[in-house]
Amino acid sequence: MIDRPRFHGYLDVRELTLDPLDRPATAPAGTLPIATLVRAHHAYIWRLCRRLGLGESDADDAVQQVFIIASGRVSDILPGRERAFLYGVALNVIAKWRHARARSREDAEVDLDGFESELSSLDDLSDQHRARRVLDALLDTLPLELRVVFVLYEIEEQTVAEIAEALGIPLGTASSRLRRAREEFSTRLARLAARRRFEGETP
């Protein structure tokens, strides 16, 4: 089974996705008013939407849709399972949003080439905004089923067991998907590093 330590590359995927105001809040257990759910889990759901392929404006709209759906189903949310419930709703919303605005994998490859050519110096990688754009481009090359487990494990720091439960898949399947996701992400990072070396820079 794949578990700690988590993936480390010269793009720190955890640090690139958390701003100080994005730190997840802790909510009390029990059936919660929708306002409390929003306060406790808005940042988490927004990060999922962004890291699973939605642009900022689409992510804002998708998050709103998630909580609108949740507000109509508050009685279905089990105590202590609020985040898992919202995750399930978010995944469905994201899948529909991505389908409606689908881009081919070839388009993602072209985008990645464009981001690579933008990185003209090491200072560019210290620019958080640009580094996040590169991270998004790298993630966008992964199939959604691999991207989901990579994001949940590497960025949201959930365990493989938690991911398997959330996705409703066997533990071995979750572990296999994470292994494949890491391999593909590492390949993209290596390609980026090689591009930078070819251009005479140190990755």
N, C-alpha and C positions, 0 to 999 in steps of 0.2 A: 504494500500500500504506500502511496506517496503521501508524505506529511512533512512537517517541518524538517529542515530549514526551508524557508520560502525562496522563491526565485530572486536572484540578484544579478543585475546587469548594470551597465553604466547609465542606463535610464532607470532611476529608482521609481518603480511603478507605484509604490505606496505613497511616497512623498509628493509625487506629481498630481495626486488626486485629492489631497486633503489640504484645505485652507483652514486657518484657525476657526472660522465660523462653521466649518463643515463637520466638526467633531460630533459624533452621534450622541444624542441626548438619551437619558435613561427615563423610562416611563414606568409608573407603578403597574403592577399586575392587575388584571381584572378587565371587565368590559369598559372601554374608555370612550369618553365623548370624542367626536371627530376632531375637535380643536386640539385635544391632547395628543391624539394620534399624529396630527400634522406637525405639532411642535416636536414630538419625539422622533419622528421618522422621516420628515421631509428631506433632510440632507442625504440620508441613505438612499431613498428612492430616486432622488435627483441624480446622485452619482451613478446609480445603476443605469438610468436612462442615458446618461452621457457616455459611459464607458461601454454600453451595449449598442452604441451606434447612432444615437440621436444628436442632432445639433442642439445648440443652447436653446433656441426659441422653441424647437420641437420638444425638447426635454421639459421645458416649463409647461407646455400644453399637456404633455403626457402625464406629468406629475399631477396636474390639476385633475385630469381624467381619472387617475388612480384613486385619488381621495374622494372624488364624486361617487365613484363606484363603491368605495368603502363606506361612505356615509349612508348608502342605502342598504348596507349589509352588516351594520355594526353588531347585530344580534348573532351573526355567524362567526364572529371573531372570538376564539377561545382565549381565556386568560393565559397570559404568558406566551401566546402564539401570534401576537399582533404583527411582529415583523415578518414572520413566515407567511401570514395571510397577505400582507401588503406586497410581499415579494411575488407571490403567485399572481396577484392581480396585475402587478407591474409587468411581469414577464409576458402576459397575454397582451397587454396594451402595447408594449414595445414591439412584439412580433407583428401585430397588425400595422403599427406605424411604419416599421421597416418594410413590410410587404408593400404598403401603399407608396413608399418612396424608395423602392428597391434600386440598388445600384449593383452592377455586375462585379464579380470579383476582379475582372480585368480592370475596371475603373479604379478599384482600390489600389491595384498595382501601379497604375499611372500616377495616382495621388502620392503614393509613397516615393516614387522617383522624384516628384516635384519637391517634396519635403526634404529629401536628401540633398538636392541641389541648393536648397535655401541655407543649409547649415554650413556657412562659409568659415566659421571659426569656433573655437571652444567656447567663447563667450555666448554663442547662440544657445548652447545646451544649458547654460546657467540661467537663461531666460525662461522662467516658469511657463509663461504663456506659450511660447514656441515649443518648448519641450512637451507640453501637454498635447499640442497639436500633433507632434510626432508620435506620441504614445497612441493617440486616437487612430492615426493612420496605420500604425503597426497592428493594433487590435482589429482594425477593420479588414485586415487580410485573413483573419481567422474565421472559419465557419462558425456560425452562431452557437452551435452546441459546444464547441471548444472554448469560444470566447466567454460564454456564461461561466463555466467552471473556473477558467483562469481569473476572471474578474472577482468572483466570489471568494476564491482562495487567496490570490495574491494581493488584492486591493482591500476587500472587505474582511479578510483574515478569518473566514469561516473554515471549519475543519472539513475534511473529505466526507466524514460521516454526516455532518450537517448539510453539506451540499447534496449528497445522495438523497437524504430525506426530503429536502426542499424540492428537488427535481423529480422525486418519485422514481429513482433508478437504483439498481443494485450498487452496493459499495464498490465492487470491482469495476463496474462501468464508469463510475465517477472517477476512480483512480486512473483508469486507462485514458479517459478524456483529458484529465489534467496532465498526464505524462505527454500526450500528443500535443496539447496546447503549449506546454513549456518548450517542447522540441521545435514546434513551428515558430514560436515567438523568438526563441534563441537563434534560429536560422535568419529571421529578419534582422535581429540585432547584429548578427555577424556580417550580414550583407551591408548594413549601414556602416559598421566599423571599417570594413574593407574599402567602402567608397571613400571614407574619410582618409584612410591611409594612402589610397591611390592619389588623393588630392594633396598629399603632403602634410597631413595633420595627424596628431596623436589622438586616438579615440579615448 
